[in-house]
Amino acid sequence: MNIDITDFEQFKVVKLTGEVDLHNSREVKNVLLDEVDKQHHVLVDFSELDYIDSSGMATLVEAFNRSKTKQVQFHIVGAVGAPLQVLKLTKLDSVFSLLDSIEQAKG
């Protein structure tokens, strides 16, 4: 798993590559919560994410809830394949804001 953080407009883009699971979800959690706590709007880029397990989903829920408290935007971008199926199976696709592309966050 790899995490890259870049800027896009007013957002911090947190790109997750590979797999997010019990072994590395704490690292993802620390990055996401750090960005939210800094009052940054966050785009979590799933475009190169192959797999995410329940610990990864719990991390996303925690960061999303924190973003609501901090009044910052939190979106998931580019979810396809297995990660999108997990979002749908857990019904989190109706909780999170899912965007097809980073550019879609502009407006």
Residue frames as qw, qx, qy, qz and C-alpha x, y, z in Angstrom:
[[0.000, 0.890, 0.455, 0.000, 0.00, 0.00, 0.00],
 [0.413, 0.073, 0.017, 0.908, 1.19, 3.46, -0.84],
 [0.035, -0.863, -0.447, 0.233, -0.18, 6.87, 0.22],
 [0.382, 0.189, 0.175, 0.888, 0.49, 10.02, -1.80],
 [0.039, -0.795, -0.450, 0.406, -0.77, 13.45, -0.75],
 [0.315, 0.202, 0.330, 0.867, -1.12, 16.24, -3.30],
 [0.150, 0.470, 0.313, -0.812, -3.03, 19.50, -3.61],
 [0.115, 0.381, 0.699, 0.594, -5.95, 20.13, -5.95],
 [0.230, -0.694, -0.283, -0.620, -7.82, 23.43, -5.69],
 [0.379, -0.627, 0.342, -0.589, -8.85, 23.74, -2.01],
 [0.960, -0.201, -0.027, -0.195, -8.49, 19.96, -1.43],
 [0.222, -0.545, 0.808, 0.037, -5.83, 17.62, -0.17],
 [0.858, 0.220, -0.332, -0.325, -5.88, 14.55, -2.39],
 [0.478, -0.449, 0.743, -0.134, -4.96, 11.38, -0.49],
 [0.730, 0.354, -0.466, -0.354, -4.25, 8.73, -3.12],
 [0.692, -0.322, 0.624, -0.166, -4.34, 5.14, -1.88],
 [0.587, 0.481, -0.581, -0.294, -2.58, 2.57, -4.06],
 [0.275, 0.208, -0.930, 0.130, -2.68, -1.20, -3.62],
 [0.566, -0.434, -0.689, -0.129, -4.52, -2.70, -0.65],
 [0.233, -0.486, 0.392, -0.745, -5.81, -1.22, 2.61],
 [0.762, -0.262, -0.583, -0.105, -6.20, -3.85, 5.31],
 [0.703, -0.694, -0.153, 0.036, -5.66, -4.53, 8.99],
 [0.783, -0.140, -0.005, 0.606, -1.88, -4.28, 8.57],
 [0.355, 0.105, 0.113, 0.922, -1.85, -0.72, 7.23],
 [0.126, -0.760, -0.527, -0.359, -5.23, 0.86, 8.00],
 [0.464, -0.732, -0.235, 0.440, -3.77, 2.66, 11.03],
 [0.394, -0.184, 0.272, 0.858, -1.37, 4.52, 8.73],
 [0.017, 0.485, 0.576, 0.658, -4.28, 5.54, 6.48],
 [0.366, -0.787, -0.496, 0.036, -6.26, 6.61, 9.55],
 [0.478, -0.550, -0.071, 0.681, -3.41, 8.78, 10.82],
 [0.254, 0.051, 0.406, 0.876, -3.01, 10.52, 7.45],
 [0.126, -0.594, -0.608, -0.512, -6.74, 11.15, 6.95],
 [0.426, -0.781, -0.421, 0.178, -7.36, 12.38, 10.49],
 [0.462, -0.372, 0.046, 0.804, -4.29, 14.62, 10.32],
 [0.126, 0.234, 0.458, 0.849, -5.55, 16.29, 7.14],
 [0.294, -0.697, -0.573, -0.316, -9.08, 16.70, 8.54],
 [0.518, -0.670, -0.318, 0.427, -7.74, 18.07, 11.83],
 [0.350, -0.214, 0.175, 0.895, -5.79, 20.67, 9.83],
 [0.364, 0.636, 0.314, -0.603, -9.16, 21.81, 8.45],
 [0.057, 0.321, -0.681, -0.655, -8.29, 20.55, 4.95],
 [0.817, 0.285, 0.072, -0.497, -11.03, 19.41, 2.58],
 [0.378, -0.355, 0.841, 0.155, -10.14, 15.84, 1.59],
 [0.799, 0.358, -0.260, -0.408, -10.48, 13.79, -1.59],
 [0.605, -0.329, 0.724, 0.027, -9.63, 10.13, -1.00],
 [0.523, 0.522, -0.484, -0.469, -8.50, 8.84, -4.39],
 [0.787, -0.089, 0.590, -0.154, -9.47, 5.17, -4.87],
 [0.667, 0.625, -0.225, -0.338, -8.52, 5.08, -8.58],
 [0.515, 0.469, -0.714, 0.068, -5.54, 2.76, -7.95],
 [0.456, -0.317, 0.680, -0.479, -6.91, 0.97, -4.88],
 [0.427, 0.112, -0.845, -0.301, -7.27, -2.77, -5.47],
 [0.584, -0.366, -0.724, 0.023, -8.74, -3.87, -2.14],
 [0.165, -0.440, 0.388, -0.793, -10.08, -2.50, 1.14],
 [0.419, -0.259, -0.864, 0.106, -11.23, -4.55, 4.13],
 [0.391, -0.774, -0.483, -0.123, -13.48, -3.74, 7.09],
 [0.531, -0.545, -0.153, 0.631, -10.67, -2.06, 9.03],
 [0.268, 0.058, 0.318, 0.908, -10.09, 0.25, 6.08],
 [0.189, -0.614, -0.554, -0.530, -13.80, 1.01, 5.86],
 [0.505, -0.720, -0.405, 0.249, -13.89, 1.77, 9.59],
 [0.454, -0.274, 0.055, 0.846, -11.00, 4.18, 9.05],
 [0.058, 0.328, 0.452, 0.828, -12.95, 5.98, 6.32],
 [0.370, -0.716, -0.550, -0.220, -16.05, 6.22, 8.51],
 [0.533, -0.603, -0.260, 0.533, -14.02, 7.68, 11.38],
 [0.318, -0.111, 0.209, 0.918, -12.38, 10.26, 9.11],
 [0.098, -0.499, -0.568, -0.647, -15.75, 11.11, 7.52],
 [0.445, -0.745, -0.495, 0.047, -17.35, 11.62, 10.95],
 [0.483, -0.470, -0.081, 0.735, -14.43, 13.82, 12.03],
 [0.203, 0.175, 0.388, 0.882, -14.81, 15.86, 8.83],
 [0.247, -0.700, -0.556, -0.374, -18.43, 16.56, 9.76],
 [0.526, -0.701, -0.302, 0.374, -17.35, 17.77, 13.20],
 [0.426, -0.365, 0.167, 0.811, -14.63, 19.96, 11.67],
 [0.428, 0.781, 0.266, -0.370, -16.98, 21.14, 8.90],
 [0.002, -0.554, 0.629, 0.546, -14.68, 20.14, 6.05],
 [0.811, 0.344, -0.180, -0.437, -15.55, 18.30, 2.85],
 [0.406, -0.338, 0.847, 0.052, -14.71, 14.60, 2.54],
 [0.783, 0.425, -0.102, -0.444, -15.18, 12.77, -0.77],
 [0.666, -0.170, 0.687, 0.236, -14.16, 9.43, -2.23],
 [0.431, 0.688, -0.284, -0.511, -12.99, 9.63, -5.83],
 [0.447, 0.501, -0.687, -0.279, -12.61, 7.01, -8.54],
 [0.530, -0.184, 0.778, -0.281, -13.95, 3.97, -6.68],
 [0.722, 0.307, -0.423, -0.453, -14.24, 1.01, -9.06],
 [0.584, 0.206, -0.784, 0.049, -14.02, -2.78, -8.89],
 [0.581, -0.284, -0.718, 0.259, -13.71, -4.49, -5.51],
 [0.158, -0.125, -0.419, 0.885, -13.48, -1.27, -3.42],
 [0.393, -0.088, -0.185, -0.896, -16.69, 0.03, -4.99],
 [0.643, -0.228, -0.682, -0.263, -18.39, -3.31, -4.35],
 [0.423, -0.222, -0.671, 0.566, -17.40, -3.13, -0.67],
 [0.101, 0.045, 0.164, -0.980, -18.85, 0.39, -0.44],
 [0.553, -0.124, -0.411, -0.714, -22.10, -0.87, -1.98],
 [0.619, -0.197, -0.760, 0.027, -22.32, -4.05, 0.14],
 [0.338, -0.267, -0.580, 0.691, -21.85, -2.05, 3.33],
 [0.034, 0.845, 0.515, 0.141, -24.27, 0.60, 2.03],
 [0.391, -0.595, -0.024, 0.702, -21.58, 3.22, 2.63],
 [0.287, 0.239, 0.499, 0.782, -22.03, 4.37, -0.97],
 [0.158, -0.773, -0.489, -0.374, -25.12, 6.19, 0.34],
 [0.518, -0.760, -0.178, 0.349, -23.16, 7.76, 3.21],
 [0.457, -0.390, 0.287, 0.746, -20.03, 9.00, 1.46],
 [0.439, 0.794, -0.051, -0.417, -19.93, 11.47, -1.38],
 [0.721, -0.028, 0.571, 0.392, -18.62, 9.40, -4.31],
 [0.309, 0.804, -0.177, -0.476, -17.13, 11.28, -7.25],
 [0.913, 0.369, 0.129, 0.112, -16.01, 9.82, -10.57],
 [0.658, 0.416, -0.091, 0.621, -13.00, 12.13, -10.91],
 [0.426, -0.367, -0.277, 0.779, -10.96, 14.65, -8.97],
 [0.053, 0.143, 0.278, 0.948, -12.05, 17.37, -11.40],
 [0.346, -0.569, -0.653, -0.361, -15.66, 16.74, -10.39],
 [0.467, -0.548, -0.484, 0.497, -14.87, 18.25, -6.96],
 [0.272, 0.148, 0.095, 0.946, -14.29, 21.71, -8.48],
 [0.231, -0.399, -0.285, -0.840, -17.83, 22.96, -8.48]]
